[in-house]
Amino acid sequence: MAAKRTTKSTSSKSSAKGAGKDELLQYYREMLLMRRFEEKAGQLYGMGLIAGFCHLYIGQEAVVTGIQAALQDGDQVITGYRDHAHMLATGMDPNGVMAELTGREGGYSRGKGGSMHMFSREKKFFGGHGIVGAQVSLGTGLAFANRYKEDKTVSITYFGDGAANQGQVYESFNMAKLWDLPVVYIIENNQYAMGTAVKRASSETHLHKRGASFGIPGEEVDGMDVEAVKAAAAKAVKHARDGKGPYILEMKTYRYRGHSMSDPAKYRTREEVDDIRSHHDPIDLVKKRLIDAGHATEDELKELDKKVKKIVSDAAEFAKDSPEPDPAELYTDVLVEAS
């Protein structure tokens, strides 16, 4: 199971950037869980146990980890198809997520949603959506409901640099600012969308400025630094929760793998990827801070990694052992007849 999230550190001694020992260890464990989970998903895909599309999040772990650390109970999360880490960040069970990836009955959508379409009402995770940009209007709708109910909850709506050029995104921006809806738009700019560099597809490459004509404030954030993400998210979420309307955070991040498992990523050089891995890896950054501050030793972090790998291995075994859905499941969750 993923660790319980808190909105502040439980350690009184903080590092130079503000996070204490317990908070840094929590970030490290959660990002490791996401990394190891995605690596295992890649292996299962190669073995033919995961079918269809499979979009891995390796390299981007600091974004969802930092964002989730700034949220409160009741806040909603909605995203696109690169969604496995978002599920883990909200506290969804790795067993259920892996079972869904493999199309098994024990999955969150009972094996019918797969990689791109699983949900958890309990954890306030509303997908996982395969249509590029479609989740932005839905996330805005969640924020409308929040404002209508006056419950002080915030909708966290993720989308990528490719989706940032979709028309419905701007319709959503207009509605969100017109009614000052409590929504924070997170643009996960991993710089290549499906395979085209941002500078080749966007006339304005500073995506956090996309809300300017609507009066929506935005800022660019180092999405490879979990503490920078947490700080920016706390500011943006407070802005929305206080009734000041939407906020845009552009997370400058990077995915190490291709767009999906079927993408060889020939549009960039191996040297470029290796440079990011060597100098900007989000997990290595937290590891260095933990060791430099004397919060943990190399051996202690290796032991933590072993425990995380065991969780992921158990999830894979749970998925393999879970039966495939009964054919009758084809007819469930399709139509609701109202009296």
C-alpha positions in Angstrom: 0.0 0.0 0.0 1.2 3.5 -0.7 2.1 5.6 2.4 -0.5 7.9 3.9 0.0 11.5 2.7 0.2 14.4 5.0 0.2 18.1 4.2 3.2 19.0 6.3 6.4 17.5 7.6 6.3 15.7 10.9 10.0 16.6 11.4 11.0 19.7 13.2 14.5 19.8 11.6 14.3 21.0 8.1 16.8 21.0 5.2 17.9 24.1 3.4 14.8 23.9 1.1 12.4 23.4 4.0 11.6 19.7 4.1 12.6 17.7 7.2 13.8 14.1 7.5 10.4 12.5 7.6 9.0 14.5 4.7 12.1 13.8 2.5 11.9 10.1 3.3 8.2 10.1 2.4 8.9 11.8 -0.9 11.8 9.3 -1.6 9.7 6.2 -0.8 6.7 7.4 -2.9 8.8 8.3 -6.0 10.6 5.0 -5.7 7.3 3.2 -5.6 6.2 4.9 -8.8 9.6 4.2 -10.5 9.7 0.5 -9.5 6.0 0.1 -10.3 6.5 1.5 -13.8 9.6 -0.5 -14.4 7.6 -3.7 -13.5 4.7 -2.6 -15.8 7.2 -2.2 -18.6 8.4 -5.8 -18.0 4.8 -7.2 -17.9 4.0 -5.4 -21.1 7.0 -7.0 -22.8 5.8 -10.4 -21.5 2.4 -9.8 -23.1 0.6 -9.5 -19.8 -0.4 -5.9 -20.4 -2.2 -5.3 -23.7 -3.1 -2.1 -25.7 -1.4 1.2 -24.8 0.9 1.6 -21.8 2.3 5.1 -21.1 5.1 5.1 -18.4 5.8 7.9 -16.0 9.5 7.2 -15.4 11.3 10.5 -14.8 8.3 12.6 -13.9 7.7 11.3 -10.4 8.5 14.5 -8.6 5.4 16.2 -10.1 2.6 14.1 -8.7 4.5 13.5 -5.4 4.9 17.2 -4.7 1.4 18.1 -5.8 -0.2 15.5 -3.7 1.8 16.6 -0.6 0.0 20.0 -0.9 -3.6 18.7 -1.0 -6.2 18.0 1.7 -8.7 15.2 2.1 -11.5 15.7 -0.4 -9.4 17.4 -3.1 -9.9 15.7 -6.5 -7.4 14.5 -9.1 -8.0 14.0 -12.8 -5.5 13.4 -15.5 -4.8 11.9 -19.0 -3.5 8.5 -20.0 0.0 8.6 -18.4 -1.7 8.0 -15.1 -0.3 5.1 -13.0 1.8 7.3 -10.7 -1.2 9.6 -10.1 -3.1 6.7 -8.8 -0.4 5.6 -6.5 0.1 9.2 -5.3 -3.6 9.4 -4.2 -3.1 6.2 -2.2 -4.7 3.6 -4.5 -3.5 0.1 -3.8 -0.7 -1.1 -6.1 -2.3 -4.5 -6.3 -5.5 -3.1 -7.7 -3.7 -0.8 -10.1 -1.5 -3.6 -11.5 -4.5 -6.0 -11.8 -6.3 -3.4 -13.8 -3.3 -2.9 -16.1 -3.3 -6.6 -16.8 -7.1 -6.7 -17.4 -7.9 -8.7 -14.3 -11.0 -8.9 -12.1 -9.1 -7.6 -9.1 -8.4 -4.3 -10.9 -10.0 -0.9 -10.0 -12.3 -1.1 -13.0 -12.7 -4.9 -12.8 -10.3 -5.4 -15.7 -12.3 -3.4 -18.2 -10.5 0.0 -18.1 -6.9 -1.0 -18.5 -4.0 1.4 -18.3 -5.9 4.5 -19.4 -9.3 4.2 -17.6 -9.4 3.4 -14.0 -11.0 5.3 -11.2 -11.4 5.5 -7.4 -14.2 7.5 -5.9 -12.9 6.7 -2.5 -9.5 8.3 -3.2 -11.0 11.1 -5.3 -9.2 9.9 -8.4 -11.4 10.6 -11.4 -9.3 9.1 -14.2 -7.3 8.3 -16.4 -8.7 9.6 -19.8 -7.6 8.4 -23.2 -8.8 11.4 -25.3 -6.2 14.1 -25.4 -7.3 17.1 -23.3 -10.7 15.7 -22.5 -10.0 15.6 -18.8 -9.5 19.4 -18.6 -13.2 20.1 -19.2 -14.1 17.4 -16.7 -11.7 18.7 -14.1 -13.2 22.1 -14.6 -16.7 20.5 -14.0 -15.4 19.0 -10.8 -14.4 22.5 -9.7 -17.8 23.9 -10.7 -19.4 21.3 -8.4 -17.0 22.2 -5.6 -18.0 25.9 -5.9 -21.7 25.0 -6.1 -21.4 22.9 -2.9 -19.2 25.5 -1.2 -17.1 22.6 0.3 -13.7 24.3 0.0 -12.3 21.4 -2.1 -10.0 21.9 -5.1 -9.8 20.1 -8.4 -6.3 19.2 -9.5 -6.5 18.9 -13.3 -3.4 17.5 -15.1 -2.6 17.6 -18.8 0.4 17.6 -21.0 2.2 20.0 -23.3 0.5 18.4 -26.3 -3.0 18.8 -24.8 -2.2 22.4 -24.0 -3.0 23.2 -27.7 -6.5 21.7 -27.6 -9.5 24.0 -28.0 -11.5 22.7 -25.1 -8.6 23.6 -22.8 -9.3 27.3 -23.5 -13.0 26.9 -23.2 -12.4 25.5 -19.8 -10.0 28.3 -18.9 -12.6 30.9 -19.8 -15.3 29.2 -17.7 -13.0 28.6 -14.8 -12.0 32.3 -14.5 -15.4 33.6 -15.4 -16.8 31.9 -12.3 -13.6 31.8 -10.3 -13.7 28.0 -10.0 -11.4 26.3 -7.5 -9.2 24.4 -10.0 -5.4 24.2 -10.4 -4.3 23.3 -13.9 -1.0 21.3 -13.9 0.7 21.3 -17.3 3.2 18.4 -17.3 5.5 19.7 -19.9 7.8 16.7 -20.6 8.9 18.6 -23.8 7.9 16.2 -26.5 4.1 15.5 -26.3 3.7 12.3 -28.5 7.0 12.9 -30.2 7.2 16.5 -31.4 9.2 19.0 -29.5 7.2 21.9 -27.9 9.1 24.5 -29.9 7.9 22.8 -33.2 4.2 22.6 -32.1 3.6 25.7 -30.0 4.0 29.3 -31.0 4.1 30.2 -27.2 6.4 27.7 -25.6 6.0 29.2 -22.1 2.9 27.3 -21.4 2.2 28.8 -18.0 1.3 32.0 -19.8 -1.6 30.3 -21.7 -4.1 31.7 -19.2 -3.0 35.3 -19.4 -5.8 36.5 -21.7 -8.3 35.0 -19.3 -6.7 36.6 -16.2 -5.4 33.3 -14.9 -2.1 33.5 -13.1 0.6 30.9 -13.8 4.1 30.1 -13.2 6.9 27.8 -14.4 8.2 25.2 -11.9 11.2 22.8 -11.9 9.2 19.6 -12.1 12.3 17.5 -11.4 12.6 18.9 -7.8 9.8 17.6 -5.6 10.3 20.3 -3.0 10.0 23.1 -5.6 6.8 21.4 -6.8 5.4 21.1 -3.3 6.0 24.8 -2.6 4.4 26.0 -5.9 1.5 23.6 -5.4 0.8 24.9 -1.9 0.6 28.5 -3.2 -1.6 27.6 -6.1 -4.0 25.4 -4.1 -4.4 28.1 -1.4 -5.2 30.6 -4.2 -8.0 28.3 -5.5 -9.2 27.3 -2.1 -9.5 30.9 -0.9 -11.9 31.6 -3.7 -9.5 33.5 -6.0 -10.1 31.2 -9.0 -8.0 29.0 -11.2 -4.2 28.8 -11.3 -1.8 27.3 -13.8 1.4 25.5 -12.9 3.7 24.5 -15.8 5.9 21.6 -14.6 9.1 21.4 -16.6 9.8 17.7 -16.5 11.1 14.9 -18.6 10.1 11.3 -19.5 12.9 8.8 -19.9 10.9 6.3 -22.0 9.0 6.8 -25.2 5.5 8.3 -25.4 4.2 4.7 -25.0 5.7 1.3 -25.0 5.4 1.2 -28.7 7.5 4.4 -29.2 11.2 4.0 -29.9 11.7 7.7 -29.2 14.1 8.3 -32.2 13.2 12.0 -32.2 15.8 12.6 -29.4 19.4 11.5 -28.8 20.5 9.0 -26.2 22.9 11.6 -24.9 20.1 14.0 -24.1 18.2 11.4 -22.1 21.4 10.3 -20.3 22.2 13.8 -19.4 18.9 14.3 -17.7 19.2 11.0 -15.9 22.7 11.8 -14.7 22.1 15.4 -13.5 18.4 16.0 -12.9 16.9 12.7 -11.8 14.2 13.6 -9.2 14.8 10.5 -7.0 18.6 10.9 -7.0 18.1 14.6 -6.0 16.2 13.6 -2.9 18.6 10.8 -2.2 21.5 13.2 -2.2 19.7 15.6 0.1 18.9 12.8 2.6 22.5 11.6 2.7 24.1 15.1 2.7 21.8 16.1 5.6 22.7 13.0 7.6 19.0 11.8 7.5 19.9 8.4 6.0 22.8 6.3 4.8 23.3 4.6 1.5 22.6 1.2 3.1 19.3 2.4 4.7 18.1 3.7 1.4 19.0 0.5 -0.3 16.9 -1.4 2.3 14.0 0.9 1.6 14.3 0.2 -2.1 14.2 -3.6 -1.3 10.9 -3.1 0.6 9.4 -1.1 -2.3 10.4 -3.7 -4.8 8.7 -6.3 -2.7 5.5 -4.3 -2.7 5.7 -4.1 -6.5 6.6 -7.8 -6.9 3.6 -8.7 -4.7 1.4 -6.5 -6.9 2.5 -8.3 -10.0 1.8 -11.6 -8.4 -1.6 -10.5 -7.3 -2.4 -9.4 -10.8 -1.2 -12.7 -12.3 -3.3 -14.7 -9.8 -6.4 -12.6 -10.2 -8.9 -14.2 -12.7 -10.0 -12.5 -15.9 -13.4 -10.8 -15.8 -16.4 -12.9 -16.5 -17.8 -12.3 -20.0 -21.0 -11.0 -18.4 -19.0 -8.0 -17.2 -19.3 -6.7 -20.8 -22.8 -5.6 -20.0 -22.2 -3.9 -16.6 -21.4 -0.2 -16.1 -22.6 0.5 -19.6 -26.2 1.8 -19.2 -28.1 3.0 -16.2 -31.9 2.9 -16.6 -33.7 5.7 -14.7 -37.2 5.1 -13.5 
